Amino acid sequence: MNQKTIGIIGGMGPLATADLFRKIVTHTQATCDQDHLHVIIDNNTAIPDRTAALLRGGEDPLPQMQKSARMLESDGADCLIMPCNTAHFFHAQVQSFVHIPLLNMLELTCQEMQRRGIRTAGLLATNGTVLTGVYAAVAEKYGITLLTPDDAGQQAVMDMIYRGVKAGAAVYDTAAVEAAALRLQQQGAEALVLGCTELPLAVERYHLDFPAIDPTLELAKGAIRFAGGTVLD
């Protein structure tokens, strides 16, 4: 069996990194420890906040992202993945810094929507992801229209990401987010893209129920396939 090693540029945030690793493990066909894939994780919590950098002149996250990428490559990774949708704004700049492929979570997500025949989707994501249009640019290539929440809905999503999951809140009032999700569905969204890696965790932790596409899961599956594993659906 000629399997490749996966390197995770992690720390954006730590729970999202753990969620990606868990999904790689649980979606790999394996009957024993040795059947699983070799995964190297750099939980680099020194990477500055991506939304703050893109929208508010915060510290540039790129040097730390490139540092992690180069370290993982040196440690033997054959491909890289990063569980942060907003960080994909810097995808090309990180990719240019290493000689191994950096898989693109946004591309994999849009490919899955295309496979399912989804033509219109709602995007739940950070302000950085929404306002830079990084997801919309990829979706357009696949003929997919992305709808985004109104101002109140977007603020509700941001609050749940930062004051809910990132803050470690076990209980959180999700009424405003659920209302925003419903409005997007009423506007024609066939599914909602959980376009921040904290959002799949929020859906699970706060028991949210709406048709969703999980980019973390699509990234995990893409990494499994690249590394020579078999995906368990």
Secondary structure, DSSP 8 states (H G I E B T S, - for coil): -----EEEEE-SSHHHHHHHHHHHHHTB--SSGGGS--EEEEE-TTS--HHHHHHH-----HHHHHHHHHHHHHTT-SEEE-S-SGGGGGHHHHHTT-SS-B--HHHHHHHHHHHHT--EEEEE--HHHHHHTHHHHHHHHTT-EEE---HHHHHHHHHIIIIIITTT-S----HHHHHHHHHHHHTT-SSEEE-STTHHHHHHHTT--S-EE-HHHHHHHHHHHHTT--B--
